[in-house]
């Protein structure tokens, strides 16, 4: 299984990007004093880019951010967890705008400088008064090392915070990228139930940053699946404040390749953390499709396998039931000939040219591991795709059957 690139990853204690400050506190949206309000701020106006949910039902903060990000500039983002502010009508829109306005006033910055994200239960009015009462404390706690606190404050059903920080020399200067994310359930390609935020001191204009971010999202967050659901609030934002002093990164030249490599590495690490944290997940599985007629067909095959409840429960039980895999491919709507299909669980061939390869015991040992690859060769062309997924356990049902209660 291919691991993310190792580009000078920094220790979690060094989750700091020059020119950015952050904080995370409890404002009372969640119970038991859990952190539920975060703020990340650039000391100067930053170039900004965003990628948002493809769900036609979009939360109020998503709509606000889509409007504001069009200008390509922002100072930061305020995030609440425990309430999605989705399907809340005009009040929800007013509450998102009020949250942004209150933060802007507390910071003394201009209108439109702050983006807003929310995550949590859908259809419940945002308790904006609780947020308002705690904004002074949120602003007061801003600190260069505050990204760890912010990462904890954006979680919902997550078992652990997801953070990554890396550094690489670009344009003659060391450039840092830090990322934080949340997500465990409602995860599917084309944006999943997740929030992810990237902060860099690179010198890059918003148009170029948009291109780089979209490439990174397509290669990472759009290649993971936990349960085949896509949320109303999914958002990925990137901010660049040019504090590194590196040469401007443009689409042509080595600087762009270096920067996108660093950004993709950060995004892939966070994406893998989301899968590993899949609600109740016990297995981390790579689906590797080869020999498809096209990349698109390979992607469809990978998604169909990863989204199959029967396949995912077999992963959980360690059952090398390859019949579920080939059946999923057969209903995927792609070009395939069952008599040409080869399937491997790890290094073990379980299907050769559509027939059982006679290695059930060896395959079962592979599926008992915490990590393994399922490789399918359709032997129809040169298209290939990879996707990362998890198993489906008892705990997934337990967690999601009582999410609101």
Secondary structure, 3 states (H helix, E strand, C coil): CCCCCCCCECCHHHCCCCCEEEEEECCCCCCCCCCCEEEEEEEEEEEEEEEECCCCCCCHHHHHHHHHHCCCEEEEEEEEEEECCCCCHHHHHHHHHHHHHHHHHHHCCCCCCEEEEEEEECCCCCCHHHHHHHHHHHHHCCECCCHHHHHHHCCCCCCCCEEEEEEEEECCEEEEEEEEEECCCCCCCCCCCCEEEEEECCCECHHHHHHHHHHHHHHCHHHEECCCCCCCCCEEEEEECCCCCCCCECCCCHHHHHHHHHHHHHHHHHHHHHHHCCCCCCCEEEEEEEEECCHHHHHHHHHHHHHCHHHHHHHHHCCCCHHHHHHHHHCCCCCCCHHHCEEEECCEEEEECCEECCCHHHHHHHHCCCEEEEEEECCCCCEEEEEEEECCCHHHHHHHHCCCC
